[in-house]
C-alpha cells in the first residue's frame, strides 16, 4: 500500500478495514480461483492506487500525535498542568 501498488488479498486480520476506500483493491475468499480472478482484475486497471494516503494514518508521526493527545487528555482530567 505504501508504494501505491494495487493490493488483492483474502479476508485476514484487518485487511478489509485497511483497504476501505482504496482503489483499485480487491478482497476475496481464500480460494485459488477467486484469488487468481482478483489478481487479473487488479492488473487490468494498469494504474497505481491511493494506498499511501490510507496508510498515512499508521505512520509513526500520526500514532505519536494520537498517543500524546490521549496522555494530555488524561492529565487534563486529573488536574495536571504539566506540558507534554
C-alpha positions, 0 to 999 in steps of 0.5 A, spaced: 500 500 500 505 504 501 508 504 494 501 505 491 501 498 488 494 495 487 493 490 493 488 483 492 488 479 498 483 474 502 479 476 508 485 476 514 486 480 520 484 487 518 485 487 511 478 489 509 478 495 514 485 497 511 483 497 504 476 501 505 476 506 500 482 504 496 482 503 489 483 499 485 483 493 491 480 487 491 478 482 497 476 475 496 475 468 499 481 464 500 480 460 494 485 459 488 480 461 483 477 467 486 484 469 488 487 468 481 480 472 478 482 478 483 489 478 481 487 479 473 482 484 475 487 488 479 492 488 473 487 490 468 486 497 471 494 498 469 494 504 474 497 505 481 492 506 487 491 511 493 494 506 498 499 511 501 494 516 503 490 510 507 496 508 510 498 515 512 494 514 518 499 508 521 505 512 520 509 513 526 508 521 526 500 520 526 500 514 532 505 519 536 500 525 535 494 520 537 498 517 543 500 524 546 493 527 545 490 521 549 496 522 555 494 530 555 487 528 555 488 524 561 492 529 565 487 534 563 482 530 567 486 529 573 488 536 574 495 536 571 498 542 568 504 539 566 506 540 558 507 534 554 
